């Protein structure tokens, strides 16, 4: 469960923005989830282009009045690509 409910408006705003950007596309699926990584709240938005197989993961690491975006575009379902993105999230520290 997400520790801070104050981030909920941030998650909803990001999801709305992505949904608007995708509105002109057909055969695209958007999923959203959230999790804790250490002390960080992370929102994950996944865009799957069903016709091409492209998967784009956008990880938003949310801080106080800021966020950092890590984006992964995976054209061949590479496990290595997924692991690199996940390791970036795990190692992230706000200063």
C-alpha positions as CSV (number, residue, x, y, z in Angstrom):
1,X,0.0,0.0,0.0
2,X,1.2,3.5,-0.7
3,X,2.3,5.2,2.5
4,X,1.4,8.8,1.6
5,X,-2.1,9.6,0.5
6,X,-0.9,13.2,-0.3
7,X,0.6,11.7,-3.5
8,X,-2.8,10.5,-4.8
9,X,-3.5,13.8,-6.7
10,X,-0.1,13.5,-8.4
11,X,-0.9,9.9,-9.5
12,X,-4.3,11.0,-10.9
13,X,-2.8,14.0,-12.7
14,X,-0.1,11.9,-14.4
15,X,-2.6,9.2,-15.3
16,X,-5.0,11.8,-16.8
17,X,-2.1,13.4,-18.8
18,X,-1.0,10.0,-20.2
19,X,-4.6,9.1,-21.1
20,X,-5.0,12.3,-23.0
21,X,-1.8,11.7,-24.9
22,X,-3.0,8.2,-25.9
23,X,-6.5,9.3,-26.8
24,X,-5.8,9.4,-30.5
25,X,-4.3,5.8,-30.5
26,X,-6.3,2.6,-30.9
27,X,-5.2,-0.8,-29.7
28,X,-3.2,0.7,-26.7
29,X,-3.6,-0.4,-23.1
30,X,-2.7,1.8,-20.1
31,X,-2.3,0.2,-16.7
32,X,-1.3,2.0,-13.4
33,X,0.0,0.8,-10.1
34,X,1.9,2.1,-7.1
35,X,4.4,0.7,-4.7
36,X,7.1,1.6,-2.1
37,X,10.8,1.2,-2.9
38,X,12.7,1.9,0.2
39,X,11.5,5.3,1.4
40,X,10.2,6.3,-2.0
41,X,6.7,6.2,-3.3
42,X,6.7,5.0,-7.0
43,X,3.9,5.1,-9.5
44,X,4.2,2.8,-12.5
45,X,2.3,3.5,-15.7
46,X,2.6,0.9,-18.4
47,X,1.6,1.6,-22.0
48,X,1.3,-1.5,-24.2
49,X,1.0,-1.0,-27.9
50,X,-0.9,-4.2,-28.7
51,X,-0.3,-4.0,-32.5
52,X,3.6,-3.6,-32.3
53,X,4.3,-5.3,-29.0
54,X,6.1,-2.2,-27.6
55,X,5.9,-1.9,-23.8
56,X,6.7,1.4,-22.2
57,X,7.1,1.6,-18.5
58,X,7.1,5.0,-16.8
59,X,8.2,5.0,-13.2
60,X,7.5,8.2,-11.3
61,X,9.5,8.5,-8.1
62,X,7.5,11.0,-6.1
63,X,9.1,13.4,-3.6
64,X,7.9,16.5,-1.8
65,X,6.6,18.8,-4.6
66,X,8.7,17.0,-7.2
67,X,9.1,13.7,-9.0
68,X,11.7,11.9,-11.1
69,X,10.8,9.9,-14.1
70,X,12.5,6.7,-15.2
71,X,11.2,5.5,-18.6
72,X,11.8,2.1,-20.1
73,X,10.8,1.3,-23.7
74,X,11.1,-2.4,-24.3
75,X,10.8,-3.5,-27.9
76,X,11.6,-7.2,-27.5
77,X,10.4,-8.1,-24.0
78,X,14.0,-8.0,-22.7
79,X,14.3,-9.1,-19.1
80,X,17.6,-7.3,-19.0
81,X,15.9,-4.0,-19.8
82,X,13.3,-4.6,-17.1
83,X,16.1,-5.3,-14.5
84,X,18.0,-2.2,-15.4
85,X,15.0,0.0,-14.8
86,X,14.1,-1.8,-11.6
87,X,17.7,-1.4,-10.3
88,X,17.6,2.3,-11.0
89,X,14.4,2.6,-9.0
90,X,15.8,0.6,-6.1
91,X,19.0,2.6,-5.9
92,X,17.3,6.1,-6.2
93,X,17.8,8.4,-3.2
94,X,16.6,12.0,-2.8
95,X,19.3,14.3,-1.5
